[in-house]
Amino acid sequence: MAAPRTSLRLVAAIWSTRGIHGRGGAATPEGSQKKGKTLLQFLSDRFYDVEFLREYFLQRQMLKVHQKNRSFTHMVEQYGPYIVGACFILDQGGMVKFQNNDWIGPKERGRFALEFSKFQEVSVEAVDASGCAINYEGLDNLLLLRNLQSLSLQHCPHVDDWCLSRLYPLASSLQELSLAGCPHISERGLACLHHLPNLRKLDISDLPAVSNPGLTQILMEEMLPNCEILGASWAQGLNVEPEEQPQDKASPVHV
Amino acid sequence: MLRRVLRLASGRALVARALSTRRGGSTPDRDGKVSEIKKKIQSILPGEPWNPLYDTSHLPPERSDVVIVGGGVLGLSVAYWLKKLENRRGAIQVLVVERDHTYSQASTALSIGGIRQQFSLPENIQLSLFSANFLRNINEYLAVVDAPPLDLQFNPLGYLLLASEKGAATMESNVKVQRQEGAKVCLMSPEQLQNKFPWINTKGVALASYGMENEGWFDPWCLLQGLRRKVQSMGVLFCQGEVTRFISSSSHMKTTSGKEVTLKRIYEVHVKMDHSMEYQPVECALVINAAGAWSGQVAELAGIGKGPPGTLQGTRLPVEPRKRYVYLWHCPQGPGLEAPLVTDMSGAYFRREGLGNNYLGGLSPIEEEEPDPGNLEVDYDFFQDKVWPPLAQRVPAFETLKVRSAWAGYYDYNTFDQNGVVGPHPLVVNMYFAAGFSGHGLQQAPGVGRAVAEMVLEGHFQTIDLSPFLFSRFYLGEKIQEHVII
């Protein structure tokens, strides 16, 4: 495609000097055009190529997330579920706490690798996966940790409602869950947490995708009566002055 | 070459014109005439649309490799997979013909948007599982550069199906098949049901099956718009018009046993414009019938079913529109945030809508009481007499409810066995069907679209084998009955 284009430009240059409409001003625009031929013009001439490149980069980004969340379940027979789950979390950049031990972070990963055999039968008690790129497929590895008691998924960019619907296998042990700051979680995913009856502490603050944080807090408290829910306050969205009409139509107080 | 020159020249002429107007000395009339002449010259050049008499930009193109009749979720899904699975970029030209771009009567837009894996046929379960996968990764499948990501508003709460003593054994065997295919369904006894959902009255319930993952409901309009956007970015053309005629050529052939058979091939589709007698004959290689509730009429246009009854020529496509009502009511003491889509054994179903204790629900009427599908008017007496009593019995809180509004939509109902028709017609060799899904078309659309695209491009089903869904079963009388129909 390059050759015809260059020849076209030559032809265009020749025609323009002759002036197809006989306009005298043809000479000066041609000169200024040569100077003004910027990078943007170059790119806009090749619009479809640029769009293809951008699509390619987008696909590559998604592929990177997939690669981080690939399944390690085939290693379970060799190392046991707890080690595999812990390795996955440490790989992602999170922290793991085995029973009766201290927190192990990505920096202590080397020491952990040497002491594999010590941790083979010890179950993982708590996982702090804040800010990790865990997504739905990565939960395959996280759900290997059957006796998990505390899970923190704060500020995870890829955790969404589908992921929350997958947490029910941890129902018998999970007591603490933190979902603060996850951009894709909405009240629909939070409703799936009713599968976790042993939950005692739930943090649902700062969830931008939840449409009505105050009302969601009330409905969650009704759904999980034994759980302490931190997050929005009931007064969020309500007008404080009693004489004004409340903006929050769905609030139970002013109905 | 000339075209580029003209464009450059006209660009420069515009610059010159602007400069001259700033100086304030040009005659605008002469410039207008000059640009008209330039447009006429451009249209003579080879490759440009030749329209010397009037503007034809609202008409569909004169030829297209594939014409998809129907622009709902099934038609767009087929278009998407055709463009995704083609060998080279731009190998196939696809045209989607949709009669109503506002989708005012389309089943997709009026659906409540549920997706479930609790079917009795393995093929249905596989289609649904793939569709759940598709919806979960929708921002990877339907990603368009510079467009915002899609928010399907998926609610993963699952379906809860209740069974009485009579139906308990069937439910157990169905759940076994579902688990074999990979669906996560759990069976609950009445006591467990009462513990989990205290607002249910378990009288008469012997067994319940509850979908734990990949089941729920979503916004079908968002899926439709997402597919439309992506499919347009892949180069599929859209046309607002109605298919009124198929022109086909026939060839008489003999089967191996010496019987004479006439094979037809559609080579032209007449697309009539809205509110006008104007039509455009579109030459095509393939026609995909994804017209939903009106697929039967489109099939008749192609001559399917015109023949002596009992023969293959005389077998019509048994898909007809059936009207279904959906009611929206408010109940302040109703089931909480954790309520799944509950289906009673009487067929009545309901689900929550939003945070404000509003609920959507309905009931499929029995054969004898089918409403007239001529219009989409809602019958509120149907709610009073048929829907409310079983719901109030199942959920006592629903005794005090207030209906807010209702709407009606069409099921593209397959009167033969309530399952979809997929694949080519044996006699009209280049018409492919993707219709007749009787209420579960939306949740199977991604899977069916891929299956039809595979059939078109490869000649056989590759990922999910939908051979039981071919048209020939209507002639051979082989029903594949789906037992779990809501």
Interface residues (C-beta under 8 A of the other chain):
Chain A: L8 V11 A12 W15 S16 I20 H21 R23 G25 A26 P29 E30 E51 R54 E55 L58 Q59 M62 Y136 D161 W162 L164 S165 R166 Y168 S186 E187 R188 G189 L190 A191 C192 H194 H195 S211 N212 L215 T216 L219 M220 E222 M223 K249 A250
Chain B: M1 R4 V5 L6 L8 A9 R12 A13 V15 A16 L19 V34 R136 E140 A143 V145 Q153 F154 N155 P156 L157 M212 E213 N214 G216 G336 L337 E338 L355 G356
